[in-house]
Amino acid sequence: MNTDPSIPWRLSARVRGAGAAAAVAEALDAVCVAVAAFETSERGAEWQVDAYAATRALTPELEIRLALTAAATGGLLLDTSETRLARRDWLADNQLAFPPLRIGRFFVHGSHHGGSVPAGMIGLEIDAATAFGTGEHPSTRGCLLALHALAKRRRLRRLLDIGTGTGILAIAAAKCWHRPVLAGDTDPGSVLLARHNTRDNGVAALVRVRRALGYRDRAFAARFDLVFANILARPLMRMARDLSGRLEPGGRAVLSGLLRRQEAMVLSAHRGRRLALERRLVVDGWSTLVLRSGARRSG
């Protein structure tokens, strides 16, 4: 990676698919100084990945590699462009744009962070190369706050993270409880990125990440003390029955990715499965629900 802080070139790639954006961002991170990815459509279908370099980086070979990388995750590279910029300290600007976040006892920062993790806090290194799953989104913040509260009063043995994305919640859980965590995502690009992040955070031995379509995956056949599912409201509703079969009696599920106005329908789907609301957190209009499994096992 070029380390010259004066970056006169910006390479931009428009990508379809969140996983493809993550994979393209990771590929560009190997040849550029700084990378950032942003949603450009309301449903998250299209993303723009911007990469900054001291010299021109876009070659026909790189463009082909990016197209293949996007296609390998089921996405599509829509187009690429390169722009010469005025000289300035782009790396410093990137650091200012993505400062560390304090969320409960978690200190979320990028690899560009030069300082130490504050005393008493747990560091989570998640680069802003993928804006989703970096702690910026209210649903991720809500999950981390819920995890913080649970860690103060519960010792857990088996943990599961569905829709892991960057792996931030699985990594946080592994660092809190020092117990194995299973993590799954439907997107292969997210799986690769999450594995990369577990290594960067020193918990690769504890967090196992695999491509999985939900709770029914054969690797998730056990019952868990804690389940995270930071996805969307309707998938949460469809998966309510499967969730009840994966929780130990008295186990907790942290559900997020839903707007406050969607709470009632999500809760209704889970109450019929002996899952009761224990706590609700609302961050900028996004809800995180902590549910508790009933005493009698449900199938």
Buried (B, 14 or more C-beta within 10 A) or exposed (E): EEEEBEBBBBBBBBBBBBBBBBBBBBBBBEBBBBBBBEBEEEEEEBBBBBBBBBEEBBEEEBBEBBBEBBBBBBBBBBEBEBEEEEEEEBBEBBBEEBEBBEBBBBBBBBEBBEEEBEEEBBBBBBBBBBBBBBBBBBBBBBBBBBBBBBBEEBEBEBBBBBBBBBBBBBBBBBBBBEBBBBBBBBBBBBBBBBBBBBEBBEBBEBBBBBBBEBBEBEEBEEBBBBBBBBBBBEBBBEBBBBBBBBBBEEBBBBBBBBBEEBBEEBBEBBEEBBBEBBBBBBBEEBBBBBBBBBEEEBE
